[in-house]
């Protein structure tokens, strides 16, 4: 089965690392994998989107079109709202509840939208949100929001947990492996406790 995943965040949140983890897992299962990164003003805290597509057959393009994503993983709430249109009906959205003000909000030219969570809950999607920032801090570093969200997503996918943990080990610098594995576990258990 083909799987299309969009990962959305702001610069510095580790969307590329998350896409590497997913790609690692799929490659080791024998899937053909394509990944692509789309930068906004990533070095200034702007939007960043990465795509991961994998299939048992050949994948010809890394790009995920609107309405074609099986999964959207959002590292920030407004990014979830901005990218929800990429989900296919019944798709799954995993979102961090953290709110990071974009530049127009910081400069006073716009307001951060109200009621994003309730708007997302009203859509025809499977929506799971979590305070991944707090979970990452408890794991040892707030920079591990991405691996918390990978744990949440992994608990909703058919690959083995050990495969995900190995992909985290293979994708993260050695000195950060333990805290990232703790972050992954906290996201994974968050879902298991809800089921």
C-alpha positions as MATLAB code, in Angstrom:
seq = 'XXXXXXXXXXXXXXXXXXXXXXXXXXXXXXXXXXXXXXXXXXXXXXXXXXXXXXXXXXXXXXXXXXXXXXXXXXXXXXXXXXXXXXXXXXXXXXXXXXXXXXXXXXXXXXXXXXXXXXXXXXXXXXXXXXXXXXXXXXXXXXXXXXXXXXXXXXXXXXXXXXXXXXXXXXXXXXXXXXXXXXXXXXXXXXXXXXX';
ca = [
       0.000    0.000    0.000;
       1.225    3.495   -0.866;
       1.625    5.893    2.064;
       1.880    9.675    1.755;
       3.014   11.684    4.774;
       3.389   15.441    5.162;
       5.381   16.838    8.083;
       4.845   20.512    8.892;
       6.609   22.734   11.387;
       8.654   25.873   11.712;
      12.364   26.262   11.158;
      14.486   24.462   13.736;
      11.858   21.950   14.883;
      13.431   18.971   13.125;
      11.023   18.145   10.316;
      13.879   16.803    8.207;
      15.048   14.491   11.004;
      11.485   13.199   11.383;
      11.290   12.473    7.662;
      14.617   10.602    7.866;
      13.277    8.439   10.694;
      10.158    7.541    8.694;
      12.208    6.910    5.561;
      14.624    4.683    7.497;
      11.799    2.505    8.816;
      10.163    2.140    5.403;
      13.449    1.410    3.589;
      14.333   -1.363    6.020;
      10.944   -2.943    5.331;
      11.763   -3.042    1.613;
       9.636   -0.103    0.486;
      10.663    2.354   -2.190;
      10.940    5.743   -0.468;
      11.023    9.302   -1.754;
      11.474   12.381    0.452;
      11.429   16.082   -0.269;
      11.817   19.229    1.811;
      10.124   22.528    1.066;
      11.603   25.519    2.842;
       9.879   28.728    3.693;
      11.903   31.086    5.824;
      13.121   28.128    7.850;
      16.110   29.862    9.392;
      13.864   32.655   10.671;
      11.187   30.472   12.201;
       9.079   30.284    9.040;
       7.052   27.334    7.827;
       8.867   24.181    6.756;
       7.197   21.202    5.103;
       8.701   17.823    4.285;
       7.084   15.030    2.314;
       7.666   11.295    2.687;
       6.130    8.822    0.268;
       6.702    5.077    0.358;
       5.269    2.093   -1.448;
       6.022   -1.574   -2.146;
       6.049   -0.426   -5.794;
       8.091    2.336   -7.419;
       7.511    5.879   -6.126;
       8.139    8.394   -8.889;
       7.686   11.700   -7.081;
       8.269   12.814   -3.495;
       5.563   15.490   -3.630;
       2.258   15.029   -1.827;
      -0.611   16.903   -3.473;
      -3.534   18.482   -1.567;
      -6.099   15.866   -0.583;
      -3.603   13.007   -1.019;
      -1.868   12.672    2.373;
      -2.712    9.678    4.507;
      -0.977   11.373    7.455;
      -0.087   14.936    8.399;
       2.253   15.412   11.360;
       2.291   19.012   12.614;
       4.893   20.248   15.081;
       2.866   23.395   15.816;
      -0.894   24.024   15.943;
      -1.151   26.696   13.229;
       0.925   24.501   10.914;
      -1.638   21.741   11.475;
      -4.397   24.125   10.436;
      -2.466   25.428    7.411;
      -1.769   21.933    6.095;
      -4.916   19.991    6.957;
      -6.083   20.435    3.341;
      -3.384   17.974    2.270;
      -5.188   15.150    4.100;
      -7.429   12.788    2.222;
     -10.896   12.247    3.750;
     -10.490   10.064    6.829;
      -6.746   10.796    6.948;
      -4.862   11.123   10.233;
      -3.557   14.346   11.742;
      -1.094   14.194   14.633;
      -0.429   17.648   16.070;
       1.600   19.251   18.816;
      -0.544   21.725   20.780;
       2.334   24.218   20.976;
       1.653   27.650   19.475;
       4.549   29.544   17.890;
       3.663   33.015   16.695;
       4.518   33.611   13.029;
       6.115   36.922   12.040;
       2.809   38.705   11.161;
       1.557   37.964   14.687;
       4.838   39.067   16.252;
       4.745   42.376   14.337;
       1.082   42.961   15.227;
      -0.157   42.719   11.627;
      -2.250   39.607   12.390;
      -3.654   37.609   15.279;
      -3.043   33.957   16.025;
      -6.285   32.209   14.983;
      -8.713   31.224   17.745;
     -10.255   27.812   18.267;
      -7.897   25.908   15.958;
      -8.285   22.686   17.938;
     -12.096   22.727   17.830;
     -12.043   23.581   14.101;
      -9.769   20.614   13.426;
     -11.930   18.304   15.549;
     -14.968   19.222   13.440;
     -13.386   17.904   10.219;
     -13.755   14.437    8.676;
     -10.300   13.328    9.845;
      -8.764   11.311   12.646;
      -7.207   14.020   14.819;
      -4.895   13.407   17.766;
      -3.237   16.297   19.568;
      -0.684   16.192   22.366;
       1.484   18.561   24.365;
       4.618   17.172   22.735;
       6.723   20.070   24.024;
       6.092   19.114   27.667;
       6.699   15.461   26.871;
      10.003   16.332   25.170;
      11.101   18.432   28.165;
      10.366   15.503   30.478;
      12.474   13.292   28.206;
      15.432   15.649   28.619;
      15.254   18.218   25.817;
      12.545   20.317   24.228;
      14.311   19.799   20.895;
      12.868   16.256   20.849;
       9.312   17.369   20.018;
       9.878   15.710   16.643;
      10.636   12.297   18.155;
       7.674   12.566   20.539;
       5.476   13.027   17.470;
       7.234   10.137   15.726;
       6.293    7.971   18.709;
       2.661    9.083   18.440;
       2.604    8.346   14.718;
       4.461    5.022   15.131;
       1.827    3.764   17.560;
      -0.698    4.247   14.745;
       1.258    2.466   12.018;
       1.831   -1.208   11.176;
       5.625   -1.247   11.641;
       7.170   -2.781   14.754;
       8.153   -0.491   17.623;
      11.713   -1.867   17.535;
      12.029   -0.793   13.893;
      11.179    2.787   14.882;
      13.601    2.740   17.802;
      16.371    1.484   15.515;
      15.565    4.251   13.035;
      15.849    6.844   15.825;
      19.260    5.399   16.797;
      20.391    5.481   13.156;
      19.129    9.032   12.497;
      20.119   10.956   15.644;
      23.633   11.964   16.667;
      24.956    9.477   19.211;
      25.080   11.916   22.123;
      21.348   12.649   21.702;
      20.117    9.076   21.233;
      18.968    8.356   24.804;
      16.852   11.485   25.237;
      15.338   10.985   21.781;
      14.471    7.376   22.585;
      12.806    8.574   25.820;
      10.885   11.188   23.820;
       9.815    8.565   21.273;
       8.664    6.251   24.072;
       6.641    8.993   25.717;
       4.766    9.671   22.454;
       4.285    5.964   21.818;
       2.906    5.355   25.316;
       0.644    8.416   25.065;
      -1.265    6.622   22.313;
      -1.175    3.197   23.949;
      -2.690    4.653   27.141;
      -5.537    6.228   25.160;
      -6.506    2.949   23.428;
];
